[in-house]
Amino acid sequence: MSIVRSKASQPDVTEALEIVKPLCIIIYSLVTVCGYKSVIRFFPHQVSDLELAVTLLEKSQHWSSGTSLRQESTGEMETKCVLLLWMYILVLIPFDLSTVDTSVVEGGFDNGVEISPLVVKILEISKGYLSSAGPMRRISGLVLSRLLTRPDMPKAFNSFMRWSHEVLLSVAEEATDHFKLLGVVEALASIFKVGTRKILLSVAFTTWNNSSLLMKSGTANRSPLLRKFVVKLSQRIGLTCLPHRSPSWRYLGHTKSLGVHILKNTGEQSHSSVHGIQDAECVEEEDMDIPEIVEEIIELLLSGLRDSDTVVRWSAAKGIGRMTACLTSSLSDEVLSSVLELFSPGEEDGSWHGGCLAAGRVGS
């Protein structure tokens, strides 16, 4: 990446892109084998690289090839993916992005009202790649999740959420691109994964209403991947609406030492006192108020366990396990009872498989 950075700083951006193509093919091969999280740690992340990466991405958007096979053979797809991953790291710089935007120096920009021109470029590039059928769709969603959840991005966050709301509502009119719909839902799921509750609670109810309508649409019935993303998004909305907590009824590990064997009587007394404290905490947990939206999301996850596709059942099972860990013991028992109902003789094989997955996730 240091070579890519040095070549990309040349005045002729087009020539620089042709030079870095073979290097990006090698880097993307490492990403495919090792995963992007292992590779991006070695990417340069100086503040001055942000505008350089945006310029390269803007130029690479004008590439056009006849087929997707030609994109892979010429390295265009790999170059776009590597540049997006580079952007994923650069948007995490610990400075206000408007302070590193050189176009702001020219004047005519109101930081209190408008979005920084550099941020607008990143948003437009990322939203454009959300309609891609290739791996750029997922990476652009990751870029948006890191960018929009920054503390200095409230205006950009609200702008993107309004745009995504319009895209999800267009499903009822059957006027939206399927790949664009997949990209928007996947990006929202990534945003709800890394964002804080303070930022996400203001849009959680609207996003859930859109997701529930999308799950009932004919487009979702024809697309297992879309149902998987909607289930993933729904569970993360539910986790956002629930306060993070570690209930005392869960298994707790203990550390053994020689003192336990030497002072056996003292250890037994302390063990009983710990159980007394845990029992008192369990009593206090019974007063937990569950929002209505959480109950609706759990119902969607339970129905997802009956889905005909394994990827949807697995995503729903993980959601059941994660949300159950944030509930009280009595509410968790109710959810588990609903899961056990899937093992009735009248259910299909997919429901039995979904029940096994959910039971395993709850037990873990």
N, C-alpha and C positions, 0 to 999 in steps of 0.2 A: 504493500500500500504506500510505502514511502516513495517508490518509483512512480506509482500512479499519481501521487500528489505532485511530484516534481514535474512530470510531463504535463499534468493538467494545468499548471501555472503558466504554460506557454500562451502567447497572444492569440495564436490560431487555435480556437477550440476544436474545430472540425478535425484538424490534423492531430491534435492531442487525443481525441477519441479514437482515431484509427490506431494510434500507437498503444493505447491502454487496453484495447480489445483482447489481445492474447493474454495479457496479465489478468484481466478480469475472468477469463475462462478458467485459468488455474485457480484463482481465489474462489470462484463459485464451485469448483470441484471439491475444494476443501470444505466449503459450507455444506455441500450435499452429504459429504461423508461424516464430518465431525459435528455438524449443527452450527447455526449462525451464532449462538451464544458463546461458543468456544473460539470462533474466528474473529469476531468483532472486537475482542479485547486487544488485538494487535493493530487495530486501525488507528491512524493519527487523528487526534481530536483537538487541534488548536482552534482558537476562536476565528482566526483568519480563514480557516478552511471551509466555513459554513457557506459563504457567498460563492466560493469556488465550486463546491459541490452542487449548489443550486444552479449555477450557470451550466455545468456539465449535464445535469438532468434536463434542463430546458432544451439544450441542443440535441440530446439523445431522443427526445420525444418526436422529433421530426424524421427519425429513421422510419422507413417503411420497406417491408419485404413482401414478396409474393405469398409465402407460406410460412407457417410456424416452424417447419423443418429448416427453412433457410435462415430464420432468425437464430436457431440454435447453432447452425453450422458456421455462421459468420460472427458469432459472439455478441450480437446485439442484445439478446435477452440476458445473457450473463452480465454484460456491462451495466444494464439498467438495474439488475438486482443488486449488484455490488455497490453501485452508487446510492441506491435506496438504503442499503444497510449502513453505508457510511453516513448518510443523513440521519439514520436512527440514532447513531452515537452523537452526532454534532448538535442535535436539538436539545441535548441534555446539558449544554454548557451553563454554568452557574451565573449567568448574567442576563439581564433583560435583553431580549433579542432586538428591540428597537435601538439599543445602544451600540450594537455591532452592525447595524444596517447603514452602509455608506450613503444610500439614497436619501436617508433622513436628513443628512447634513445639508443637502441642497435646498431644504425648506419646503413649506407647503404641507407639512404633516403635523396633525394634532394627535399627540399620543393619548389624550384623554377621550377622544371620540373615535378615531380611525384605527384600523389595524395596520401594523407595520407593512410596508410594501414587500419586504423580504418574507414575512409570514404569509402574506397573500399568495406569493409565488409558490411557497411550499405547499400551501393548502390546495391550490389549483393543480399542481403536479400530482400530489397524492390522490386527490379526488379523481383525476383522470385515469390513474392506474387502477383504481377500484373497479373499473369496467373491464379490466384485462382478464383473459382466460388463463394466463400463465401465473407463475409464482410471484410476479410483481404485485398481484392483488393482495396477497397476504402480507408482504413486506410493507406495502404502503399503508395498510391498516395498522401495523406496528408503529410506523413513523407517526401517524396521526394520534395514536394513543399516547405516545410520549410527548408530542408537541402540545396537544390540547389540554393535557392535565397539568401543565406547568402553572405555577401561581400567577404568572404575568399574562396568561392567555384567556381571561374570562370572555372577552369579546369574540375572539376566534372560536372558542368553545361553543358559545351560544349560536354563532353563525352556522357552524357545522351541524349542530343539533337541529336547527330549523331546516337546513337542507336535507338532512337524513329523514326528517319527519315527512317532508314532501315526497321523497323517493319511496318510503314505505307506504304512504297513502296512495301512491299511483298504482299499486298492485291491484287494487280493486278495479281499476280501469284497464288492466292488462296492457298498459302502455309503457312499461319499464323494461329495460334490458335485464335479462336473467343474471348475467355475470355482474352487472352493476349492483343488483339486489344482493347477491351473495357477498360482494365486497363491502357494502354498507353494513350489513348485519354482522359480518366478521369484524369489521372495524369497531362497531359499537361494543361487541363482546370484549375486544381488547381494551377499549377505553374503560369499561366497567371493571376490568381486572386490575388495572394499575391506578385508577383514580381514587381520590379520597371521598369519604361519605359526604363531607361538606360540599363538595363540588357536584356530586352525582345525585344527591337526594332531590335537587330542584327539577331534574329531568327524568327521574326514575319512573314516576307514574305515567307520564306521557309515552315514554319508551315502552313500558309494559303494555299499555293499551295498543300501541302499534304492533307489538310482537304477538299479542294474543290474536289480533285480527289477521295478521300474516299467517299464523299457524293454522287458521281455519280456512284459508284461501285455497283455491285450486292449484295455484302455483306451488305452494308448499306440499300438497299431496303428490305432485309429480316429481319433486326434487328431494331425495333423502339428504343431500348435503345441506340444503336450505333448512330443513327441519332440524338437522344437527346443530347448525349455528343458532337457530332460534331457541332451542333448548338450552344451549350454552349461555346465550345472552339472558334468558329468563332466570336461570339459577343465579347468575351474578347480580341481577337486579334484586333478587330475593335476599342474597347475602348483604347487599348494600342497605336494604331496609331493616335488616336485623343487626343489633349491636354485636360487635365481636366479643366473644366470651369463651372461657374454657370451663364448662360445667364440671362440678365436683363429682358427678356420678360416673365420669369417664375413668378408664383405667389410669392409675398413677404409678409410675415406676419408683422403686425405693433403692437406696444405696445401703449395702451391708458393710459392717465394720466389726472389728474385734470387740468394740465396746458393747455391742448388742449381746454378745455371748458372755462377756464378763459381768455386765450389769443387766441380767435377764429380767429381774423384777422391775427395775426402773424402765426398761424398754417396754414391758407390757403395759405399764401405766401410761407412758407417753403414747403408745399405740392406741389405747382406748380413748385418750383425750383427743387424738387426731380424728378418730371416727366420730366423736361427739361434735367436733367442729364441722366435719363434713355433713353430718346429718342436719345440723342447724342451717348450713348453706343450702342444702337440698330443699328445706322447708321454705326458705326465702325465694328459691327459684320458682316455686309454684305460682308466684304473683306476677309472672312475666306477661306483658300484654303483646299479643301477636297482631300485627296489622292485617287487614283483610287482603291486601295485595299478596302477602306471603302465603295465605291459604290458597289463593287462586294459582299461584306459581307452583305450589306443591301438587295441586291437582293436575296441572299440566305435566309436571315431571312424572307423576304416577301413570298418566296416560301415555307418556313417552316410553315407559317400560314395556308397553304392549305393542310398540311400533314394529313394523315388519322388517326394518333394517337394523343390523347390529350396531352400526355407528351411532344411531339415534338412541338405542337402548343403553349403550355404554355411557353416553353423555348424560342421559337422564339419571342413570345409577350414580354417577359421580356427584350430580347435583343433589340427589337425595341424601347421600352420605355427608356432604358438606353442610347442608342446611340442617340436618338432624343434629350435627355436632354443636350447633348454636341454639338449640331448643332445650327446654327443660326435660326432665326424665319422663314426666307424664305425657307431654306432647310428643316426645320421641317414640313412646310406646304406641301412640295412636298412629303415627306414620308407619311404624314397623308392622302394626296390625294390617294396615292397608296393603303393605308390600306382601305380607303372608297370604292375603286373599288371592294373589296371582297364582298360587299353587293349587287352586281348586281344579277338579277333574274337567270342568267345562272350558278351561282356558286352553289356548293354543300353545304350541311349543315356544313361540317367541315370548309369550308372557312368562312362561316358566324360566326361560333364560334371563329375561329382564329381572325377574324376582331374585334369581340367584346372584346376579350382578349387584343389585341394590343391597341385598342382605350382606354380601361380602364387604361392600363399601361402608355400610352402617357399622358392621362389626370391627372394621379397622380403625 
